[in-house]
Amino acid sequence: MSGIEDRLGHAFADPALLGQALTHRSAADARGGQLDSNERLEFLGDRVLGLLMAEWLTERYPEEREGNLTRRLSSLVAWETLARVGEAMGLAEALRIPPGEERAGLRARQTVLADAVEALLGAVYRDGGLDAARAVVRRHWAALLDAAPKPPVSAKNRLQEHTLGRGLGLPEYRLVSAAGPSHAPFFVVEVTAEGRSAEGNGETKRAAELAAAEAWLAGISP
């Protein structure tokens, strides 16, 4: 696992933590309640990332108000961003996934990759504390901060601003379908605004809503 440690930028004093962070629940011991999977570390890593990112943003943007900081934070800790970090790290190849799930495409799921990134951060925190986790976050998120000089606005927020600005109320989102197994769901969502509808799909309901909003906005005449 030294390759992952090199790319992560942290050498584990307790290699078992790294092994657990890379173990998807499908490869865990069901007899032990799957407690050897990365889910508990993911839970911890989510909180660690939120704290360290909030700390970093208040340092980096001392003149920004809470609303803009929140928009930046939401974008930087979103699962889509986490998946990008995991891809850059080459994390997918290191995950422990059973052959059957491998053939079903589980390793390629962006949400699985995002969860593993959070689990890694949880493992680093357990292994080396906040300073070690902070170093990893600032190493792997620096380019993402540099790429967004202005606070990002999601497609859902842009669509909401578009309709409210015209006195048309809030867009309405409707779940069209939810299919697939629990570890690989597929959602289709429809959004309606100004009497026009558009659909989007994704691995999570939120991702499908964002895709639907993007599709709706794409239909606006320049």
mmCIF file of the C-alpha atoms, coordinates in Angstrom:
data_MODEL
# 
_entry.id   MODEL 
# 
loop_
_atom_site.group_PDB 
_atom_site.id 
_atom_site.type_symbol 
_atom_site.label_atom_id 
_atom_site.label_alt_id 
_atom_site.label_comp_id 
_atom_site.label_asym_id 
_atom_site.label_entity_id 
_atom_site.label_seq_id 
_atom_site.pdbx_PDB_ins_code 
_atom_site.Cartn_x 
_atom_site.Cartn_y 
_atom_site.Cartn_z 
_atom_site.occupancy 
_atom_site.B_iso_or_equiv 
_atom_site.pdbx_formal_charge 
_atom_site.auth_seq_id 
_atom_site.auth_comp_id 
_atom_site.auth_asym_id 
_atom_site.auth_atom_id 
_atom_site.pdbx_PDB_model_num 
ATOM 1   C CA . MET A 1 1   ? 0.000   0.000   0.000   1.00 0.00 ? 1   MET A CA 1 
ATOM 2   C CA . SER A 1 2   ? 3.028   2.275   -0.083  1.00 0.00 ? 2   SER A CA 1 
ATOM 3   C CA . GLY A 1 3   ? 1.865   3.692   -3.407  1.00 0.00 ? 3   GLY A CA 1 
ATOM 4   C CA . ILE A 1 4   ? -1.334  5.037   -1.853  1.00 0.00 ? 4   ILE A CA 1 
ATOM 5   C CA . GLU A 1 5   ? 0.618   6.370   1.123   1.00 0.00 ? 5   GLU A CA 1 
ATOM 6   C CA . ASP A 1 6   ? 2.999   8.190   -1.232  1.00 0.00 ? 6   ASP A CA 1 
ATOM 7   C CA . ARG A 1 7   ? 0.164   9.740   -3.210  1.00 0.00 ? 7   ARG A CA 1 
ATOM 8   C CA . LEU A 1 8   ? -1.805  10.536  -0.080  1.00 0.00 ? 8   LEU A CA 1 
ATOM 9   C CA . GLY A 1 9   ? 1.194   12.140  1.566   1.00 0.00 ? 9   GLY A CA 1 
ATOM 10  C CA . HIS A 1 10  ? 0.972   10.247  4.853   1.00 0.00 ? 10  HIS A CA 1 
ATOM 11  C CA . ALA A 1 11  ? 2.869   7.177   6.081   1.00 0.00 ? 11  ALA A CA 1 
ATOM 12  C CA . PHE A 1 12  ? 0.690   5.208   8.497   1.00 0.00 ? 12  PHE A CA 1 
ATOM 13  C CA . ALA A 1 13  ? 2.074   4.232   11.871  1.00 0.00 ? 13  ALA A CA 1 
ATOM 14  C CA . ASP A 1 14  ? -0.845  1.783   12.047  1.00 0.00 ? 14  ASP A CA 1 
ATOM 15  C CA . PRO A 1 15  ? -1.217  0.148   8.605   1.00 0.00 ? 15  PRO A CA 1 
ATOM 16  C CA . ALA A 1 16  ? -4.427  -1.561  9.739   1.00 0.00 ? 16  ALA A CA 1 
ATOM 17  C CA . LEU A 1 17  ? -6.180  1.802   9.580   1.00 0.00 ? 17  LEU A CA 1 
ATOM 18  C CA . LEU A 1 18  ? -5.237  2.189   5.932   1.00 0.00 ? 18  LEU A CA 1 
ATOM 19  C CA . GLY A 1 19  ? -6.450  -1.328  5.209   1.00 0.00 ? 19  GLY A CA 1 
ATOM 20  C CA . GLN A 1 20  ? -9.780  -0.593  6.843   1.00 0.00 ? 20  GLN A CA 1 
ATOM 21  C CA . ALA A 1 21  ? -10.157 2.695   4.961   1.00 0.00 ? 21  ALA A CA 1 
ATOM 22  C CA . LEU A 1 22  ? -9.751  0.815   1.679   1.00 0.00 ? 22  LEU A CA 1 
ATOM 23  C CA . THR A 1 23  ? -12.248 -1.959  2.530   1.00 0.00 ? 23  THR A CA 1 
ATOM 24  C CA . HIS A 1 24  ? -15.682 -1.495  0.983   1.00 0.00 ? 24  HIS A CA 1 
ATOM 25  C CA . ARG A 1 25  ? -18.551 -2.916  3.016   1.00 0.00 ? 25  ARG A CA 1 
ATOM 26  C CA . SER A 1 26  ? -19.112 -5.598  0.367   1.00 0.00 ? 26  SER A CA 1 
ATOM 27  C CA . ALA A 1 27  ? -15.658 -6.997  1.221   1.00 0.00 ? 27  ALA A CA 1 
ATOM 28  C CA . ALA A 1 28  ? -16.092 -6.742  4.994   1.00 0.00 ? 28  ALA A CA 1 
ATOM 29  C CA . ASP A 1 29  ? -16.832 -9.562  7.432   1.00 0.00 ? 29  ASP A CA 1 
ATOM 30  C CA . ALA A 1 30  ? -20.604 -9.863  7.706   1.00 0.00 ? 30  ALA A CA 1 
ATOM 31  C CA . ARG A 1 31  ? -20.237 -12.036 10.820  1.00 0.00 ? 31  ARG A CA 1 
ATOM 32  C CA . GLY A 1 32  ? -18.653 -9.097  12.608  1.00 0.00 ? 32  GLY A CA 1 
ATOM 33  C CA . GLY A 1 33  ? -21.328 -6.648  11.571  1.00 0.00 ? 33  GLY A CA 1 
ATOM 34  C CA . GLN A 1 34  ? -19.065 -5.288  8.802   1.00 0.00 ? 34  GLN A CA 1 
ATOM 35  C CA . LEU A 1 35  ? -17.248 -3.234  11.426  1.00 0.00 ? 35  LEU A CA 1 
ATOM 36  C CA . ASP A 1 36  ? -14.011 -3.872  9.538   1.00 0.00 ? 36  ASP A CA 1 
ATOM 37  C CA . SER A 1 37  ? -15.335 -1.900  6.545   1.00 0.00 ? 37  SER A CA 1 
ATOM 38  C CA . ASN A 1 38  ? -14.555 1.754   5.889   1.00 0.00 ? 38  ASN A CA 1 
ATOM 39  C CA . GLU A 1 39  ? -17.997 3.048   6.891   1.00 0.00 ? 39  GLU A CA 1 
ATOM 40  C CA . ARG A 1 40  ? -17.095 4.156   10.432  1.00 0.00 ? 40  ARG A CA 1 
ATOM 41  C CA . LEU A 1 41  ? -13.936 5.868   9.176   1.00 0.00 ? 41  LEU A CA 1 
ATOM 42  C CA . GLU A 1 42  ? -16.012 7.536   6.460   1.00 0.00 ? 42  GLU A CA 1 
ATOM 43  C CA . PHE A 1 43  ? -18.348 8.894   9.154   1.00 0.00 ? 43  PHE A CA 1 
ATOM 44  C CA . LEU A 1 44  ? -15.356 10.321  11.016  1.00 0.00 ? 44  LEU A CA 1 
ATOM 45  C CA . GLY A 1 45  ? -13.605 11.616  7.905   1.00 0.00 ? 45  GLY A CA 1 
ATOM 46  C CA . ASP A 1 46  ? -16.680 13.561  6.824   1.00 0.00 ? 46  ASP A CA 1 
ATOM 47  C CA . ARG A 1 47  ? -16.543 15.573  10.054  1.00 0.00 ? 47  ARG A CA 1 
ATOM 48  C CA . VAL A 1 48  ? -12.781 16.000  9.900   1.00 0.00 ? 48  VAL A CA 1 
ATOM 49  C CA . LEU A 1 49  ? -12.966 17.326  6.350   1.00 0.00 ? 49  LEU A CA 1 
ATOM 50  C CA . GLY A 1 50  ? -15.751 19.753  7.216   1.00 0.00 ? 50  GLY A CA 1 
ATOM 51  C CA . LEU A 1 51  ? -13.824 21.182  10.162  1.00 0.00 ? 51  LEU A CA 1 
ATOM 52  C CA . LEU A 1 52  ? -10.490 21.499  8.365   1.00 0.00 ? 52  LEU A CA 1 
ATOM 53  C CA . MET A 1 53  ? -12.048 22.980  5.240   1.00 0.00 ? 53  MET A CA 1 
ATOM 54  C CA . ALA A 1 54  ? -14.015 25.536  7.282   1.00 0.00 ? 54  ALA A CA 1 
ATOM 55  C CA . GLU A 1 55  ? -10.801 26.462  9.100   1.00 0.00 ? 55  GLU A CA 1 
ATOM 56  C CA . TRP A 1 56  ? -8.922  26.852  5.813   1.00 0.00 ? 56  TRP A CA 1 
ATOM 57  C CA . LEU A 1 57  ? -11.630 28.924  4.127   1.00 0.00 ? 57  LEU A CA 1 
ATOM 58  C CA . THR A 1 58  ? -11.852 31.408  7.016   1.00 0.00 ? 58  THR A CA 1 
ATOM 59  C CA . GLU A 1 59  ? -8.077  31.819  6.840   1.00 0.00 ? 59  GLU A CA 1 
ATOM 60  C CA . ARG A 1 60  ? -7.944  32.178  3.081   1.00 0.00 ? 60  ARG A CA 1 
ATOM 61  C CA . TYR A 1 61  ? -10.939 34.494  2.651   1.00 0.00 ? 61  TYR A CA 1 
ATOM 62  C CA . PRO A 1 62  ? -10.911 36.742  5.754   1.00 0.00 ? 62  PRO A CA 1 
ATOM 63  C CA . GLU A 1 63  ? -13.193 39.343  4.133   1.00 0.00 ? 63  GLU A CA 1 
ATOM 64  C CA . GLU A 1 64  ? -15.947 37.004  2.956   1.00 0.00 ? 64  GLU A CA 1 
ATOM 65  C CA . ARG A 1 65  ? -19.293 36.722  4.708   1.00 0.00 ? 65  ARG A CA 1 
ATOM 66  C CA . GLU A 1 66  ? -20.703 33.452  6.032   1.00 0.00 ? 66  GLU A CA 1 
ATOM 67  C CA . GLY A 1 67  ? -22.964 32.883  3.028   1.00 0.00 ? 67  GLY A CA 1 
ATOM 68  C CA . ASN A 1 68  ? -20.119 32.831  0.509   1.00 0.00 ? 68  ASN A CA 1 
ATOM 69  C CA . LEU A 1 69  ? -17.978 30.684  2.797   1.00 0.00 ? 69  LEU A CA 1 
ATOM 70  C CA . THR A 1 70  ? -20.835 28.198  3.060   1.00 0.00 ? 70  THR A CA 1 
ATOM 71  C CA . ARG A 1 71  ? -21.153 28.019  -0.728  1.00 0.00 ? 71  ARG A CA 1 
ATOM 72  C CA . ARG A 1 72  ? -17.435 27.345  -1.064  1.00 0.00 ? 72  ARG A CA 1 
ATOM 73  C CA . LEU A 1 73  ? -17.531 24.725  1.683   1.00 0.00 ? 73  LEU A CA 1 
ATOM 74  C CA . SER A 1 74  ? -20.516 22.909  0.201   1.00 0.00 ? 74  SER A CA 1 
ATOM 75  C CA . SER A 1 75  ? -18.780 22.649  -3.160  1.00 0.00 ? 75  SER A CA 1 
ATOM 76  C CA . LEU A 1 76  ? -15.438 21.490  -1.752  1.00 0.00 ? 76  LEU A CA 1 
ATOM 77  C CA . VAL A 1 77  ? -16.899 18.712  0.414   1.00 0.00 ? 77  VAL A CA 1 
ATOM 78  C CA . ALA A 1 78  ? -19.505 17.524  -2.118  1.00 0.00 ? 78  ALA A CA 1 
ATOM 79  C CA . TRP A 1 79  ? -19.198 13.909  -3.218  1.00 0.00 ? 79  TRP A CA 1 
ATOM 80  C CA . GLU A 1 80  ? -18.465 14.977  -6.792  1.00 0.00 ? 80  GLU A CA 1 
ATOM 81  C CA . THR A 1 81  ? -15.405 16.884  -5.557  1.00 0.00 ? 81  THR A CA 1 
ATOM 82  C CA . LEU A 1 82  ? -14.342 14.008  -3.329  1.00 0.00 ? 82  LEU A CA 1 
ATOM 83  C CA . ALA A 1 83  ? -14.558 11.650  -6.301  1.00 0.00 ? 83  ALA A CA 1 
ATOM 84  C CA . ARG A 1 84  ? -12.269 13.960  -8.290  1.00 0.00 ? 84  ARG A CA 1 
ATOM 85  C CA . VAL A 1 85  ? -9.758  13.910  -5.439  1.00 0.00 ? 85  VAL A CA 1 
ATOM 86  C CA . GLY A 1 86  ? -9.949  10.122  -5.308  1.00 0.00 ? 86  GLY A CA 1 
ATOM 87  C CA . GLU A 1 87  ? -9.422  9.837   -9.067  1.00 0.00 ? 87  GLU A CA 1 
ATOM 88  C CA . ALA A 1 88  ? -6.367  12.096  -8.933  1.00 0.00 ? 88  ALA A CA 1 
ATOM 89  C CA . MET A 1 89  ? -5.037  9.912   -6.134  1.00 0.00 ? 89  MET A CA 1 
ATOM 90  C CA . GLY A 1 90  ? -5.543  6.695   -8.109  1.00 0.00 ? 90  GLY A CA 1 
ATOM 91  C CA . LEU A 1 91  ? -7.615  5.408   -5.231  1.00 0.00 ? 91  LEU A CA 1 
ATOM 92  C CA . ALA A 1 92  ? -10.064 3.182   -7.112  1.00 0.00 ? 92  ALA A CA 1 
ATOM 93  C CA . GLU A 1 93  ? -7.460  0.531   -7.939  1.00 0.00 ? 93  GLU A CA 1 
ATOM 94  C CA . ALA A 1 94  ? -6.523  0.172   -4.256  1.00 0.00 ? 94  ALA A CA 1 
ATOM 95  C CA . LEU A 1 95  ? -10.030 -0.484  -2.944  1.00 0.00 ? 95  LEU A CA 1 
ATOM 96  C CA . ARG A 1 96  ? -10.862 -3.927  -1.568  1.00 0.00 ? 96  ARG A CA 1 
ATOM 97  C CA . ILE A 1 97  ? -13.921 -5.108  -3.492  1.00 0.00 ? 97  ILE A CA 1 
ATOM 98  C CA . PRO A 1 98  ? -15.096 -8.703  -4.068  1.00 0.00 ? 98  PRO A CA 1 
ATOM 99  C CA . PRO A 1 99  ? -14.759 -10.088 -7.636  1.00 0.00 ? 99  PRO A CA 1 
ATOM 100 C CA . GLY A 1 100 ? -18.527 -10.274 -8.091  1.00 0.00 ? 100 GLY A CA 1 
ATOM 101 C CA . GLU A 1 101 ? -19.017 -6.622  -7.213  1.00 0.00 ? 101 GLU A CA 1 
ATOM 102 C CA . GLU A 1 102 ? -16.011 -5.749  -9.364  1.00 0.00 ? 102 GLU A CA 1 
ATOM 103 C CA . ARG A 1 103 ? -17.712 -7.285  -12.394 1.00 0.00 ? 103 ARG A CA 1 
ATOM 104 C CA . ALA A 1 104 ? -20.869 -5.359  -11.532 1.00 0.00 ? 104 ALA A CA 1 
ATOM 105 C CA . GLY A 1 105 ? -18.911 -2.093  -11.826 1.00 0.00 ? 105 GLY A CA 1 
ATOM 106 C CA . LEU A 1 106 ? -18.811 -1.163  -8.154  1.00 0.00 ? 106 LEU A CA 1 
ATOM 107 C CA . ARG A 1 107 ? -15.195 0.048   -8.340  1.00 0.00 ? 107 ARG A CA 1 
ATOM 108 C CA . ALA A 1 108 ? -16.162 2.627   -10.965 1.00 0.00 ? 108 ALA A CA 1 
ATOM 109 C CA . ARG A 1 109 ? -18.943 4.174   -8.843  1.00 0.00 ? 109 ARG A CA 1 
ATOM 110 C CA . GLN A 1 110 ? -18.143 7.786   -8.047  1.00 0.00 ? 110 GLN A CA 1 
ATOM 111 C CA . THR A 1 111 ? -19.974 7.632   -4.730  1.00 0.00 ? 111 THR A CA 1 
ATOM 112 C CA . VAL A 1 112 ? -17.882 4.616   -3.649  1.00 0.00 ? 112 VAL A CA 1 
ATOM 113 C CA . LEU A 1 113 ? -14.738 6.575   -4.469  1.00 0.00 ? 113 LEU A CA 1 
ATOM 114 C CA . ALA A 1 114 ? -15.977 9.642   -2.587  1.00 0.00 ? 114 ALA A CA 1 
ATOM 115 C CA . ASP A 1 115 ? -16.777 7.554   0.485   1.00 0.00 ? 115 ASP A CA 1 
ATOM 116 C CA . ALA A 1 116 ? -13.279 6.038   0.395   1.00 0.00 ? 116 ALA A CA 1 
ATOM 117 C CA . VAL A 1 117 ? -11.682 9.498   0.351   1.00 0.00 ? 117 VAL A CA 1 
ATOM 118 C CA . GLU A 1 118 ? -13.591 10.426  3.503   1.00 0.00 ? 118 GLU A CA 1 
ATOM 119 C CA . ALA A 1 119 ? -12.586 7.112   5.072   1.00 0.00 ? 119 ALA A CA 1 
ATOM 120 C CA . LEU A 1 120 ? -8.941  7.833   4.282   1.00 0.00 ? 120 LEU A CA 1 
ATOM 121 C CA . LEU A 1 121 ? -9.189  11.210  5.986   1.00 0.00 ? 121 LEU A CA 1 
ATOM 122 C CA . GLY A 1 122 ? -10.749 9.544   9.003   1.00 0.00 ? 122 GLY A CA 1 
ATOM 123 C CA . ALA A 1 123 ? -7.919  7.014   9.059   1.00 0.00 ? 123 ALA A CA 1 
ATOM 124 C CA . VAL A 1 124 ? -5.260  9.712   8.782   1.00 0.00 ? 124 VAL A CA 1 
ATOM 125 C CA . TYR A 1 125 ? -6.885  11.598  11.655  1.00 0.00 ? 125 TYR A CA 1 
ATOM 126 C CA . ARG A 1 126 ? -6.958  8.456   13.806  1.00 0.00 ? 126 ARG A CA 1 
ATOM 127 C CA . ASP A 1 127 ? -3.334  7.723   12.902  1.00 0.00 ? 127 ASP A CA 1 
ATOM 128 C CA . GLY A 1 128 ? -1.755  11.161  13.141  1.00 0.00 ? 128 GLY A CA 1 
ATOM 129 C CA . GLY A 1 129 ? -4.271  13.648  14.496  1.00 0.00 ? 129 GLY A CA 1 
ATOM 130 C CA . LEU A 1 130 ? -5.548  16.919  13.073  1.00 0.00 ? 130 LEU A CA 1 
ATOM 131 C CA . ASP A 1 131 ? -2.143  18.125  11.887  1.00 0.00 ? 131 ASP A CA 1 
ATOM 132 C CA . ALA A 1 132 ? -1.680  15.058  9.698   1.00 0.00 ? 132 ALA A CA 1 
ATOM 133 C CA . ALA A 1 133 ? -5.220  15.305  8.329   1.00 0.00 ? 133 ALA A CA 1 
ATOM 134 C CA . ARG A 1 134 ? -4.786  19.026  7.690   1.00 0.00 ? 134 ARG A CA 1 
ATOM 135 C CA . ALA A 1 135 ? -1.647  18.392  5.650   1.00 0.00 ? 135 ALA A CA 1 
ATOM 136 C CA . VAL A 1 136 ? -3.481  15.846  3.478   1.00 0.00 ? 136 VAL A CA 1 
ATOM 137 C CA . VAL A 1 137 ? -6.471  18.146  2.913   1.00 0.00 ? 137 VAL A CA 1 
ATOM 138 C CA . ARG A 1 138 ? -4.319  21.121  1.959   1.00 0.00 ? 138 ARG A CA 1 
ATOM 139 C CA . ARG A 1 139 ? -2.227  19.003  -0.373  1.00 0.00 ? 139 ARG A CA 1 
ATOM 140 C CA . HIS A 1 140 ? -5.142  17.512  -2.288  1.00 0.00 ? 140 HIS A CA 1 
ATOM 141 C CA . TRP A 1 141 ? -7.637  20.399  -2.288  1.00 0.00 ? 141 TRP A CA 1 
ATOM 142 C CA . ALA A 1 142 ? -5.256  23.308  -3.029  1.00 0.00 ? 142 ALA A CA 1 
ATOM 143 C CA . ALA A 1 143 ? -5.746  23.177  -6.809  1.00 0.00 ? 143 ALA A CA 1 
ATOM 144 C CA . LEU A 1 144 ? -9.526  23.048  -6.344  1.00 0.00 ? 144 LEU A CA 1 
ATOM 145 C CA . LEU A 1 145 ? -9.468  26.220  -4.254  1.00 0.00 ? 145 LEU A CA 1 
ATOM 146 C CA . ASP A 1 146 ? -7.240  27.966  -6.768  1.00 0.00 ? 146 ASP A CA 1 
ATOM 147 C CA . ALA A 1 147 ? -9.594  27.016  -9.605  1.00 0.00 ? 147 ALA A CA 1 
ATOM 148 C CA . ALA A 1 148 ? -12.566 28.814  -8.008  1.00 0.00 ? 148 ALA A CA 1 
ATOM 149 C CA . PRO A 1 149 ? -11.672 32.445  -7.258  1.00 0.00 ? 149 PRO A CA 1 
ATOM 150 C CA . LYS A 1 150 ? -15.369 33.272  -6.813  1.00 0.00 ? 150 LYS A CA 1 
ATOM 151 C CA . PRO A 1 151 ? -17.823 31.382  -4.595  1.00 0.00 ? 151 PRO A CA 1 
ATOM 152 C CA . PRO A 1 152 ? -19.460 28.684  -6.754  1.00 0.00 ? 152 PRO A CA 1 
ATOM 153 C CA . VAL A 1 153 ? -23.192 28.663  -7.408  1.00 0.00 ? 153 VAL A CA 1 
ATOM 154 C CA . SER A 1 154 ? -24.810 25.284  -8.039  1.00 0.00 ? 154 SER A CA 1 
ATOM 155 C CA . ALA A 1 155 ? -27.237 24.686  -10.877 1.00 0.00 ? 155 ALA A CA 1 
ATOM 156 C CA . LYS A 1 156 ? -30.076 24.340  -8.356  1.00 0.00 ? 156 LYS A CA 1 
ATOM 157 C CA . ASN A 1 157 ? -29.271 27.728  -6.846  1.00 0.00 ? 157 ASN A CA 1 
ATOM 158 C CA . ARG A 1 158 ? -28.938 29.338  -10.274 1.00 0.00 ? 158 ARG A CA 1 
ATOM 159 C CA . LEU A 1 159 ? -32.313 27.969  -11.326 1.00 0.00 ? 159 LEU A CA 1 
ATOM 160 C CA . GLN A 1 160 ? -33.884 29.120  -8.071  1.00 0.00 ? 160 GLN A CA 1 
ATOM 161 C CA . GLU A 1 161 ? -32.440 32.624  -8.502  1.00 0.00 ? 161 GLU A CA 1 
ATOM 162 C CA . HIS A 1 162 ? -33.763 32.644  -12.087 1.00 0.00 ? 162 HIS A CA 1 
ATOM 163 C CA . THR A 1 163 ? -37.350 31.815  -11.082 1.00 0.00 ? 163 THR A CA 1 
ATOM 164 C CA . LEU A 1 164 ? -37.498 33.892  -7.895  1.00 0.00 ? 164 LEU A CA 1 
ATOM 165 C CA . GLY A 1 165 ? -36.065 36.871  -9.748  1.00 0.00 ? 165 GLY A CA 1 
ATOM 166 C CA . ARG A 1 166 ? -39.078 36.691  -12.058 1.00 0.00 ? 166 ARG A CA 1 
ATOM 167 C CA . GLY A 1 167 ? -41.585 36.232  -9.259  1.00 0.00 ? 167 GLY A CA 1 
ATOM 168 C CA . LEU A 1 168 ? -42.339 32.668  -10.348 1.00 0.00 ? 168 LEU A CA 1 
ATOM 169 C CA . GLY A 1 169 ? -41.729 30.864  -7.077  1.00 0.00 ? 169 GLY A CA 1 
ATOM 170 C CA . LEU A 1 170 ? -39.500 27.863  -6.460  1.00 0.00 ? 170 LEU A CA 1 
ATOM 171 C CA . PRO A 1 171 ? -38.745 25.117  -9.017  1.00 0.00 ? 171 PRO A CA 1 
ATOM 172 C CA . GLU A 1 172 ? -40.471 21.817  -8.263  1.00 0.00 ? 172 GLU A CA 1 
ATOM 173 C CA . TYR A 1 173 ? -38.434 18.598  -8.200  1.00 0.00 ? 173 TYR A CA 1 
ATOM 174 C CA . ARG A 1 174 ? -40.043 15.184  -8.592  1.00 0.00 ? 174 ARG A CA 1 
ATOM 175 C CA . LEU A 1 175 ? -38.408 11.788  -8.222  1.00 0.00 ? 175 LEU A CA 1 
ATOM 176 C CA . VAL A 1 176 ? -39.261 9.915   -11.418 1.00 0.00 ? 176 VAL A CA 1 
ATOM 177 C CA . SER A 1 177 ? -37.560 6.639   -10.565 1.00 0.00 ? 177 SER A CA 1 
ATOM 178 C CA . ALA A 1 178 ? -35.005 5.011   -8.289  1.00 0.00 ? 178 ALA A CA 1 
ATOM 179 C CA . ALA A 1 179 ? -33.490 1.752   -9.466  1.00 0.00 ? 179 ALA A CA 1 
ATOM 180 C CA . GLY A 1 180 ? -30.509 -0.506  -8.852  1.00 0.00 ? 180 GLY A CA 1 
ATOM 181 C CA . PRO A 1 181 ? -29.122 -2.236  -5.752  1.00 0.00 ? 181 PRO A CA 1 
ATOM 182 C CA . SER A 1 182 ? -28.357 -0.312  -2.570  1.00 0.00 ? 182 SER A CA 1 
ATOM 183 C CA . HIS A 1 183 ? -24.638 -0.058  -3.372  1.00 0.00 ? 183 HIS A CA 1 
ATOM 184 C CA . ALA A 1 184 ? -25.256 1.164   -6.930  1.00 0.00 ? 184 ALA A CA 1 
ATOM 185 C CA . PRO A 1 185 ? -28.502 3.156   -7.093  1.00 0.00 ? 185 PRO A CA 1 
ATOM 186 C CA . PHE A 1 186 ? -29.633 5.153   -10.104 1.00 0.00 ? 186 PHE A CA 1 
ATOM 187 C CA . PHE A 1 187 ? -32.006 8.094   -9.718  1.00 0.00 ? 187 PHE A CA 1 
ATOM 188 C CA . VAL A 1 188 ? -34.020 10.040  -12.294 1.00 0.00 ? 188 VAL A CA 1 
ATOM 189 C CA . VAL A 1 189 ? -35.457 13.404  -11.255 1.00 0.00 ? 189 VAL A CA 1 
ATOM 190 C CA . GLU A 1 190 ? -37.662 15.870  -13.119 1.00 0.00 ? 190 GLU A CA 1 
ATOM 191 C CA . VAL A 1 191 ? -37.668 19.600  -12.403 1.00 0.00 ? 191 VAL A CA 1 
ATOM 192 C CA . THR A 1 192 ? -40.475 21.926  -13.483 1.00 0.00 ? 192 THR A CA 1 
ATOM 193 C CA . ALA A 1 193 ? -40.286 25.720  -13.649 1.00 0.00 ? 193 ALA A CA 1 
ATOM 194 C CA . GLU A 1 194 ? -42.028 28.325  -15.815 1.00 0.00 ? 194 GLU A CA 1 
ATOM 195 C CA . GLY A 1 195 ? -44.231 25.581  -17.209 1.00 0.00 ? 195 GLY A CA 1 
ATOM 196 C CA . ARG A 1 196 ? -41.259 23.690  -18.650 1.00 0.00 ? 196 ARG A CA 1 
ATOM 197 C CA . SER A 1 197 ? -39.702 20.460  -17.401 1.00 0.00 ? 197 SER A CA 1 
ATOM 198 C CA . ALA A 1 198 ? -36.334 18.755  -17.713 1.00 0.00 ? 198 ALA A CA 1 
ATOM 199 C CA . GLU A 1 199 ? -34.910 15.492  -16.409 1.00 0.00 ? 199 GLU A CA 1 
ATOM 200 C CA . GLY A 1 200 ? -31.549 14.513  -14.957 1.00 0.00 ? 200 GLY A CA 1 
ATOM 201 C CA . ASN A 1 201 ? -30.059 11.353  -13.546 1.00 0.00 ? 201 ASN A CA 1 
ATOM 202 C CA . GLY A 1 202 ? -27.263 10.425  -11.168 1.00 0.00 ? 202 GLY A CA 1 
ATOM 203 C CA . GLU A 1 203 ? -25.909 8.075   -8.526  1.00 0.00 ? 203 GLU A CA 1 
ATOM 204 C CA . THR A 1 204 ? -27.619 10.087  -5.788  1.00 0.00 ? 204 THR A CA 1 
ATOM 205 C CA . LYS A 1 205 ? -30.895 11.988  -5.664  1.00 0.00 ? 205 LYS A CA 1 
ATOM 206 C CA . ARG A 1 206 ? -28.963 15.222  -5.198  1.00 0.00 ? 206 ARG A CA 1 
ATOM 207 C CA . ALA A 1 207 ? -26.833 14.532  -8.264  1.00 0.00 ? 207 ALA A CA 1 
ATOM 208 C CA . ALA A 1 208 ? -29.956 13.828  -10.309 1.00 0.00 ? 208 ALA A CA 1 
ATOM 209 C CA . GLU A 1 209 ? -31.521 17.095  -9.111  1.00 0.00 ? 209 GLU A CA 1 
ATOM 210 C CA . LEU A 1 210 ? -28.396 19.026  -10.105 1.00 0.00 ? 210 LEU A CA 1 
ATOM 211 C CA . ALA A 1 211 ? -28.371 17.345  -13.527 1.00 0.00 ? 211 ALA A CA 1 
ATOM 212 C CA . ALA A 1 212 ? -32.053 18.194  -14.012 1.00 0.00 ? 212 ALA A CA 1 
ATOM 213 C CA . ALA A 1 213 ? -31.435 21.832  -13.105 1.00 0.00 ? 213 ALA A CA 1 
ATOM 214 C CA . GLU A 1 214 ? -28.471 21.955  -15.512 1.00 0.00 ? 214 GLU A CA 1 
ATOM 215 C CA . ALA A 1 215 ? -30.647 20.491  -18.266 1.00 0.00 ? 215 ALA A CA 1 
ATOM 216 C CA . TRP A 1 216 ? -33.395 23.041  -17.576 1.00 0.00 ? 216 TRP A CA 1 
ATOM 217 C CA . LEU A 1 217 ? -30.951 25.956  -17.621 1.00 0.00 ? 217 LEU A CA 1 
ATOM 218 C CA . ALA A 1 218 ? -29.419 24.682  -20.852 1.00 0.00 ? 218 ALA A CA 1 
ATOM 219 C CA . GLY A 1 219 ? -32.792 25.208  -22.515 1.00 0.00 ? 219 GLY A CA 1 
ATOM 220 C CA . ILE A 1 220 ? -32.849 28.962  -21.835 1.00 0.00 ? 220 ILE A CA 1 
ATOM 221 C CA . SER A 1 221 ? -32.386 31.011  -24.975 1.00 0.00 ? 221 SER A CA 1 
ATOM 222 C CA . PRO A 1 222 ? -29.242 33.205  -24.807 1.00 0.00 ? 222 PRO A CA 1 
# 
